[in-house]
């Protein structure tokens, strides 16, 4: 899978300045090595070194998010001035407006969903273990793999849809469900300042119907029927767990300090979404690598142009341009 070896902030800033001053100048071998996109399967990078340098926030040093912007020149009464407006981060005007739209009603919905979902997780785990038979270990492993893949694809589909289409101005859906996606692109590290409830409320809500149906099956079916469909039950349970945990995994991919060693181990071995892998998505205009549970499906979906093909079909059918609302909020830098 693709991993981006990102340089320290100081070197990255230096390279960005060089790129802006001399666009045609090639990077030095040492610098190129430091920011090289290493890949096992992909021969050509999804994003070039220059795109990554110029069009993504310095997340490992988020307070330096204006460095790239200060190289932009504006003309005022015949004089050129260096821009110092933040392109990303908590000081961005659009990010501040979007953060204020987080309401008490939304908080209540998230609280309710989290507590009910955790209760159903514990209940279903007990029922799964109660009916477990050792000879079904292989079935559970296969179910786990398919559950992870389903959750990863589902995360990509929802992420792509919310990133690409719709508007914050839409009733109910806009402020409650699309707003966090708009805020996240112009202040990626905002997710690291969200508590457990705000981070996970919506994903726990998505997992609720699956966990509820699973518990209903356990209580209404005979033991023989439960054993017959045990692999499906294991698949649904594990899929719902990965769905529920997707945004927590996503949050970890933006956290550069204080992560537990076991999380770093899972990231470094690409069992969950790695930090450097996810940085590919955060290169403006955020049009690729949407899967955020494990990221396993990002490379194959990119290779077959899955998302861009869907976008082309929808744009031809409806006339709506992808990420128009996202761009609108990103441009609110005055």
Secondary structure as GFF3:
##gff-version 3
##sequence-region A 1 334
A	DSSP	beta_strand	3	4	.	.	.	ID=ss1
A	DSSP	alpha_helix	9	21	.	.	.	ID=ss2
A	DSSP	alpha_helix	29	34	.	.	.	ID=ss3
A	DSSP	beta_strand	37	38	.	.	.	ID=ss4
A	DSSP	alpha_helix	49	54	.	.	.	ID=ss5
A	DSSP	three_ten_helix	59	64	.	.	.	ID=ss6
A	DSSP	three_ten_helix	69	71	.	.	.	ID=ss7
A	DSSP	beta_strand	73	76	.	.	.	ID=ss8
A	DSSP	beta_strand	79	82	.	.	.	ID=ss9
A	DSSP	alpha_helix	93	100	.	.	.	ID=ss10
A	DSSP	alpha_helix	104	130	.	.	.	ID=ss11
A	DSSP	three_ten_helix	134	136	.	.	.	ID=ss12
A	DSSP	alpha_helix	137	164	.	.	.	ID=ss13
A	DSSP	alpha_helix	173	173	.	.	.	ID=ss14
A	DSSP	pi_helix	174	178	.	.	.	ID=ss15
A	DSSP	alpha_helix	179	186	.	.	.	ID=ss16
A	DSSP	three_ten_helix	188	193	.	.	.	ID=ss17
A	DSSP	alpha_helix	196	220	.	.	.	ID=ss18
A	DSSP	alpha_helix	223	228	.	.	.	ID=ss19
A	DSSP	alpha_helix	230	252	.	.	.	ID=ss20
A	DSSP	alpha_helix	261	268	.	.	.	ID=ss21
A	DSSP	alpha_helix	275	278	.	.	.	ID=ss22
A	DSSP	alpha_helix	298	303	.	.	.	ID=ss23
A	DSSP	alpha_helix	306	318	.	.	.	ID=ss24
A	DSSP	alpha_helix	324	330	.	.	.	ID=ss25
###
